[in-house]
């Protein structure tokens, strides 16, 4: 069952990971990391709602 709390926790951890990627990498690396994060984020959102 989908719970909003789970979704909020996922978003928080994804944002934390994104920040870590941005801090740890330079231009091209950050771009790759964000693309990967964005696709995994949409996948997890779709999975949560299905």
N, C-alpha and C positions, 0 to 999 in steps of 0.2 A: 504494500500500500504506500502510495506517495505521501510523504509528510513534508510540510514546508520547512521544518527545522532541519531535516536532512539536506534539503536543497540549499538552505542558507549556509550550513556548514561546508558543503561542497564548494559553493561560490567563494567563501572566505578562504578556504585552503587553496583554491585555484588562483585567487588573487595574490596570495602569499607566494605561491610557486612562480607566478608571473613576475612578481617584483624581484624574486631571487634570480630568475633568468635575466632580467634586465640589468640587475646589479652586477651579475657575474660575467656578462658577455658584451662584446662590442657590436657595432652596427649589423654586420651580416649574420652573426651568430644569434643576436637578439631577434632578428627578423624570422629566422628559421624556427627559433623556439616559440615565438608568438604564433606562427602559423600552426605549429604542432599543437600548441595549447588551445588555440581557437577550435580546431577540428575535434580534439578530444572533449572540449567543453560542450560543443553542440551534440556530440554523440552521447555524453552523459545526461544532458538535458532530455534528449529524445528518449533515452532508456528510462529515465525517471517517470516520464509522462505516459509511457506505453503500458 
